[in-house]
Each structure stands twice: as structure tokens, then as C-alpha cells.
Amino acid sequence: MTTLAIIGASGLAREALAVVREAGELLPIGVFDDAASGLGSTFSGLPVLGEIDQVETVHADLYLVCVGAGLARERIVERLRMRGVLENRYATVVDPSVRNPAGCPIGAGSILLSHVSITADVIVGEHVAVMPGVTITHDDVIERYATLAAGVTLGGSVRVCRGAYLGMNAAVFPGVRIGAGAVIGMSAAVLRNVPAGETWAGVPARELSIADRLFERTS
């Protein structure tokens, strides 16, 4: 059976492992995490094999990066590349409840959890994390390392750029572009393009000012 190593001891890892175990097509053999020394000997029933830079010490056929933040996933993928783990060595994990009737492509290393709906002419890039109950409609493009939290809804022809994060139950109007590394708050209604690296929230969504962010951190 094809063996699988999990990178990152996280809630996402537990969720992905549940899907992998149910499918029974991959054999999870252990977890690598930079905080391995504080995790104990096991995580979610798997042995803790060491820190991420020790992946070469144990052979695995495939790997799955389960760190929640997209840009952190990108950094880890680069670290693994330096150790010889190329794109053809990543598993793609799709819950059996996911609806993808048109067979839209899903990139290597991506994780799609329960009851995600993909309609037609959608592209999901590499190392994308899509949480339960997300709706991705026609002509949407989800670029590498993006994260869609539970309940996100995308109108048609939306583009979610590299490493962007959309919070729970956010909704994006058709044709809108979410820039690289942007963050969209929970339950936001995004009606216009969001520039790269900005944080937007609210209904309708707007950029959070420095004062808004300080209030959020102290409240």
C-alpha cells in the first residue's frame, strides 16, 4: 500500500487523516512537526517521527502538508523541495462527499473536506485547503496555497489568489478577485476586488484600518 507522511500536527491533520483512513487507499505512517519534542510519542494514533527537516530519515511514498495557514504551507513545501520532495510526491485528499460532477482539476497536496460543492469549469490549485460546506461555482480559480474556511461561498468567475485566506461563511460576489495573501473575515460579503495582502471584513466588506485591528486584538 502507498505510504503517507503527515507534515504538521494540527486540527487540519486530524481532519485529513479521518478522510484518508475512511478511504483506505493510503497508509499513514507518521507525523513530522517542528514542535515534535513537545508532542509526545504519538499524534492522532500515528507515531511522531521528528521535525520537518528530518523527513529524509523515514521513507514515505507521499506527503501531505497539513498546516492551516497557506503561506506557512508554502514555506514548508519549499523546505521539503530542498530535501528532494517534489510535486509528484504529494497526496491529494478529497472527502467522498465532495461534489465535483464535471471532474474539475484539483492540484497535488490539496485537501477538500466534507460536503464541498464544485460546479463546472473550476480550477483548484496545489496545496489548497477547503473546509466543510464550501461552494465553488462556475469558472472560479483557486490558486496555490489558498484556504477556504467552512461555509465559504464563491460566486462565478471569482479568483482567489495565492495564499489568500477566506474566513468562515464569507461570501464573494461573482467576478471578484481576492489578492495574494489577503485575509477575508468571517461572514464578510465581498463585493469588490481585494488588493494583495489586505485584511477585509464586514457587510459589505471593507479594509480594516490599523485602529480596527488593534481593537480586535485587545477586545
Summary of the structure (lengths in Angstrom):
residues: 219
radius of gyration: 17.6
end to end distance: 50.1
largest distance: 53.6
contacts: 755
relative contact order: 0.10
helix: 21%
strand: 29%
